[in-house]
Amino acid sequence: MCWPLWQKPRPDEWQVYMLDVGQGLAMVIARNGKAILYDTGLAWPEGDSGQQLIIPWLHWHNLEPEGVILSHEHLDHRGGLDSILHTWPMLWIRSPLNWEHHQPCVRGEAWQWQGLRFSVHWPLQASNDKGNNHSCVVKVDDG
């Protein structure tokens, strides 16, 4: 007998995927056919991780993104954002940056999504300071 080692997750279970974008980071939190992205990988002169990897991956997995959490402004974490917003212009964005149309991602902020609770632990406040030390750190909890 042969049993598969992998089973497709039930739609109501939540999953976290780390996408291989090379340098940088892109994660997907998914539940019930919906998704939140945490970072969007790298950009380069001929394209970006959003266009080349994240968008096709989301389509292939039949996931509809509803929002993006940007950890910080470095290009290897936000490089695919423009392509993703071009494909899904109504996405909400949370970040520690003071950028237009970004909701705050600072300590004390919390929200619910698909039965999951998101709570922000860092940074203390939004700022124009740059770098990893000012990254948005989020805890995801299902209760």
C-alpha positions as CSV (number, residue, x, y, z in Angstrom):
1,M,0.0,0.0,0.0
2,C,1.0,3.5,-0.7
3,W,-0.3,6.5,1.2
4,P,0.3,10.1,0.1
5,L,2.4,12.1,2.5
6,W,0.7,15.3,1.5
7,Q,-2.9,16.1,1.7
8,K,-4.6,19.2,0.4
9,P,-5.6,21.4,3.4
10,R,-9.2,21.9,4.1
11,P,-10.3,25.4,3.0
12,D,-11.3,26.4,6.5
13,E,-7.8,25.6,7.9
14,W,-5.3,28.4,7.7
15,Q,-1.9,28.0,6.1
16,V,1.3,29.9,5.9
17,Y,3.5,29.7,2.9
18,M,7.0,31.0,2.5
19,L,7.6,31.7,-1.2
20,D,11.1,31.3,-2.6
21,V,11.8,34.8,-4.0
22,G,15.6,34.6,-3.7
23,Q,16.8,37.5,-1.8
24,G,14.1,39.1,0.3
25,L,10.8,37.8,1.7
26,A,7.3,37.0,0.6
27,M,4.9,35.0,2.7
28,V,1.2,34.2,2.2
29,I,-1.3,33.6,5.0
30,A,-4.3,31.8,3.5
31,R,-7.8,30.7,4.7
32,N,-11.1,30.1,2.9
33,G,-9.7,31.0,-0.5
34,K,-8.5,34.4,0.7
35,A,-4.9,35.6,1.4
36,I,-2.8,38.2,3.1
37,L,0.7,38.8,1.9
38,Y,3.5,39.6,4.2
39,D,6.1,41.3,2.1
40,T,6.3,41.1,-1.7
41,G,9.9,40.1,-2.5
42,L,12.5,41.8,-4.7
43,A,12.4,44.1,-7.8
44,W,15.0,44.2,-10.5
45,P,15.3,46.3,-13.7
46,E,13.4,43.7,-15.9
47,G,10.6,42.8,-13.4
48,D,9.8,41.9,-9.8
49,S,8.8,39.0,-7.6
50,G,5.2,40.1,-7.7
51,Q,4.9,39.8,-11.4
52,Q,7.2,36.7,-11.9
53,L,6.2,34.6,-8.9
54,I,3.6,35.8,-6.4
55,I,0.8,36.6,-8.8
56,P,1.1,33.3,-10.7
57,W,1.4,31.4,-7.5
58,L,-1.8,33.0,-6.1
59,H,-3.7,32.3,-9.3
60,W,-2.4,28.7,-9.3
61,H,-3.6,28.2,-5.7
62,N,-6.9,29.9,-6.4
63,L,-6.3,32.5,-3.7
64,E,-7.7,36.0,-3.7
65,P,-5.4,38.5,-1.8
66,E,-7.2,41.0,0.4
67,G,-4.3,42.8,1.9
68,V,-0.5,43.3,2.2
69,I,1.6,43.8,5.3
70,L,4.9,45.4,4.4
71,S,7.6,44.9,7.1
72,H,9.7,47.8,5.9
73,E,10.8,49.8,2.9
74,H,13.8,47.8,1.7
75,L,13.4,46.8,-2.0
76,D,13.8,43.1,-1.3
77,H,10.7,43.3,0.9
78,R,8.5,45.7,-1.1
79,G,9.7,45.1,-4.7
80,G,6.6,43.3,-6.0
81,L,4.1,45.6,-4.5
82,D,3.4,47.7,-7.6
83,S,2.7,44.7,-9.7
84,I,0.4,43.2,-7.1
85,L,-1.5,46.4,-6.7
86,H,-1.8,46.7,-10.5
87,T,-3.5,43.2,-10.5
88,W,-5.5,43.8,-7.3
89,P,-5.9,47.6,-6.8
90,M,-8.3,47.4,-3.9
91,L,-5.9,45.7,-1.5
92,W,-5.4,47.3,1.9
93,I,-1.8,47.9,3.0
94,R,-0.4,48.0,6.5
95,S,3.1,49.2,7.1
96,P,5.2,51.1,9.7
97,L,5.8,53.7,7.0
98,N,4.1,57.1,6.7
99,W,3.1,56.4,3.1
100,E,-0.2,57.5,1.6
101,H,-2.9,54.9,1.7
102,H,-1.0,52.7,4.2
103,Q,-2.8,51.8,7.4
104,P,-0.5,51.8,10.5
105,C,1.4,48.7,11.5
106,V,2.7,49.8,14.9
107,R,2.6,48.4,18.4
108,G,-0.9,48.3,19.8
109,E,-2.6,47.9,16.4
110,A,-4.8,44.7,16.1
111,W,-7.3,43.4,13.6
112,Q,-9.3,40.3,12.8
113,W,-9.3,38.5,9.4
114,Q,-10.9,35.2,8.5
115,G,-11.1,34.3,12.2
116,L,-7.4,35.0,12.8
117,R,-6.2,37.8,15.2
118,F,-3.3,40.0,14.1
119,S,-1.5,42.0,16.7
120,V,1.5,44.3,16.1
121,H,4.4,44.2,18.5
122,W,6.9,46.5,16.8
123,P,7.7,49.3,15.9
124,L,6.5,51.6,18.7
125,Q,5.3,54.2,16.2
126,A,5.3,55.0,12.5
127,S,8.3,56.9,11.3
128,N,10.4,57.8,8.3
129,D,13.3,55.9,9.7
130,K,14.5,53.1,7.5
131,G,15.8,49.6,7.9
132,N,15.2,46.3,9.5
133,N,15.2,47.7,13.0
134,H,11.9,49.5,12.2
135,S,10.2,46.4,10.7
136,C,6.5,45.6,11.4
137,V,6.5,42.5,13.6
138,V,3.1,40.8,13.7
139,K,1.7,37.9,15.8
140,V,-1.0,35.8,14.1
141,D,-3.2,33.9,16.5
142,D,-6.2,31.7,15.9
143,G,-7.4,31.8,19.5
